[in-house]
Amino acid sequence: MEKWAAQNDSVFFSKRIHPENEPTVGVVRRDPFQRDRDRVIHSRSFRRMMHKTQVFNANKGDHFRNRLTHTLEVSQIARSIGKALELNDELVEAIALGHDLGHTPFGHVGERTLNQILLNGIDQDVRPIGQNFKHNFQSLRVVDKIETRCTDYLGINLTLAVREGILKHTRVKDKSGQYYKYPELDLLDINLDAPSFTLEGQVVGIADEIAQCTHDLEDGVRSKAINFIELIQQPLVRKCMDAYHVHLDGNSKMAAYDTRSLIIKHLVGFLINDVYIVSRTEIEKCVENMERVAGNDYIFNQQCIKFSQEIELQVQQLKRWMNDKILYSEEVSVSDAKSGYLIKQLFKAYYKHPLQLPDYMLEKYYRIKAREFSRERVSREVAILQQDDVFVRMVADYIGGMTDQFASRTYIQLYYPDYI
């Protein structure tokens, strides 16, 4: 690894909220970030991503991406960049695999809907609590507060570098420039005004962008939301095809195959190469005037992992074009409207009738409150729960963790009459 990579023996980067001792049983030693990667992979939230929408709903077809396959693609791209820059591969992988654990069912509409509910409530049915729901903050909440690995504390107790990288993989402020409101998170040693303080964290952020503006194109062509001929006329795609001398049959009858095998694979490599060339120079300039702090660590306070200026503009242009064709399409808009309605109905059901929540959620709430749990007690304290921000937030956590299928089945269970 290069000197600017996060080191496995770093006291600062590898510290955890809850101190841990190295296991005394077994002969195989695992470094801190390797251990974090394994904890993420073995988490329930990681497995559930298999059944969460990326862009197109899973019932559209077997070959469309879901949140898990997107995550694996981000990991592959991030590790490719990280290896070229000689960064800490296991830290890159741990951040990449954990970056979307907080995503909701039905894609980004789930995130937007839960955010609206927490900020504004639902008519007169659910009161607002003035908090946000944003998937990167929620991913941190998942690993800190929701997943469990022991009975001593909540969370899976990841290292600071992994937690910070997960949070910083996308923006931490809303469009008005205000920080997203997540009052219960432990942000000690995390500076929200700076990019990720490790290059590994910055790499995952740009890998996420590359995955979104390349792999989602294939799904767009496969769904026919994107016209293949229009795609190959986009400036970034054209530039990549010229660089790799890619020639296509303009009358291709296998548009989805050509997109994947002739365009996407070259475009991913093209963008990775651009990031490597620019970032290598930026890193060397940055560390030249930096002093190591917190022992022997480089703490980065500026963005070093980036596209060249020309490619950055073309990436943004391609993403805007793609969003117009896919995210604002009739098909996705209909799906989003149904999904938003379903999530609101689930929230109202649990808010008005908390006894419809499973025992483990109610037990967790009363454990946090240091009070004894019984269902009879819940029936007496509905008004108390409804006025408690912790309970409202917990309902958002529960719905946000659902898969598409589970949310749909739960809606049917709560609202469709049963025949006896």
Buried (B, 14 or more C-beta within 10 A) or exposed (E): BBEBBBBBEBEBBBBBBEEEEEEEEEEEEBBBBBBBBBBBEEBEBBEBBEBBBBBBBBEBEEEBBBBBBBBBBBBBBBBBBBEBBBBBBBBBBBBBBBBBBBBBBBBBBBBBBBBBBBBEBBEEBBBBBEBBBBBBBBBBBBBBBBBBEEEEEBBBBBBBBBBBBBBBBBEBEEEEEEBBBBEEBEBEBBBEEBBBBBBBBBBBBBBBBBBBBBBBBBBBBBBEBBEBEEBBEBEBBBBBBEBBEBEBEEEBEEBBEBBBEBBBBBBBBBBBBBBBEBBBEBBEEBBEEBEEEBEEBBBBEEBBBBBEEEBBEBBBBBBEBBBEBBBEBEBBEEBBEBBBEBBBBBBBBBBEEBEEBEEEBBBBBBEBBEEEBEEEEBEEBBEEBBEBBEBBBBBBBBBBBBBBEBBBEBBEEBEEEEEE
